[in-house]
Amino acid sequence: MGFLDRLFGPERRDADTLAVASIAAGPGMVELFGVDLGRDATGQAIAERCRALISQLTASVPLPVLRTLPDGGSVEERDHPLWSILNVEAAEGMSAFRFREAMARDAATAGNALAEIVRRGGEVEELLYRPWSSVSIEILDNGKPRYRVSDHRGRQRVLLRSEVVHLRYATRDGLMGVAPLEWARTSTDLVASQARLAREQAERGLVGDLVFETELAFTGDAGATAFDRLKRQLRESARRLRGGETLLLEAGLKAKPLATSGREAQFHEARLTGLEDIARAYGVPLSVAGLARIASYGSLTEESKALRRDCIGPWAQRIEQDLAITLLSTEERRTLRLEHDLSGLDRGDMLARFQAYQVGVGGGWLTPNEPRVWEGLARLPEGDRSTAGGAE
């Protein structure tokens, strides 16, 4: 096979590979990337809360197939096969919600997610979720990826790029996604170190470092023997202290803590900052992640807006574009697009929503029935006509 054939030729299941990269998802993903939260239950809980938030919110909003009209408007194409797959049932026995949630969770955990495309007559019939922990990627001579997927019995199947949806988080090479915690490795390494220090302190019974002072002089063999005996007694007493006993000092000993003033408070502050950095790595506002130190109604309202703008919005676009590139043909992409309907995320702010409806209906770019449909209300008999300027 010549150089041009290798470079531009079709993908083959039996082609030789240049390299193999096996990436596993799930709980071991952070260890694989060198971002180990260890037994830090708090750090793991914050990370899991962020992943659950992203995956559940992106899966809970509609993902319609929209057709762009010549006048610039859009209409939903409910007859398109993808509409049902992405909003009702992705595959036999798996709802669209569970499919999209699983894909987003893998991407938020491992930076990658995979689905196998089942086509019939050229049209997409099903999207089969494949856990990223069962996937390895091989690079063909022409630079294109090939996927090996293992089932629960260890049997492998080879899938080509055109046969899968490969959802990625941010990427360094355009091929593999990088997990959010990997991008924030410095912060997460700090969190892991702080967690180890806190765990060591807890295992010591929360007994601070102490220094003992006395005015007695230990000289000669008798003094050395007495000094060694005193050290053993102090060591044994400190060990019992972890069990809640009182430390009794003899021989004029005075105990002083080695900790500087405010060190514990500074450690707690640094620990909280590290946990906040985990939430920031996912783009989740602190109040939503349960880390807001001081929260007011105004700040919560702004962070709710930030959740849509800075977190869910970018995640939605990643999903939309990776799905569209694989599932829609080049010709279809000229007029069709996939776009999450994120308007439901604003439903909590009722006053702002109703004010927007009033402006839209009064300005003529919304009919009275459109807001009623969005709010689940029955249509008005004459509500499909604009009321702006007395238009009929």
Order of alpha helices (4+ residues) and beta strands (2+ residues): alpha-beta-alpha-alpha-beta-beta-alpha-beta-beta-alpha-beta-beta-beta-beta-beta-beta-alpha-alpha-beta-alpha-beta-alpha-alpha-alpha-beta-alpha-alpha
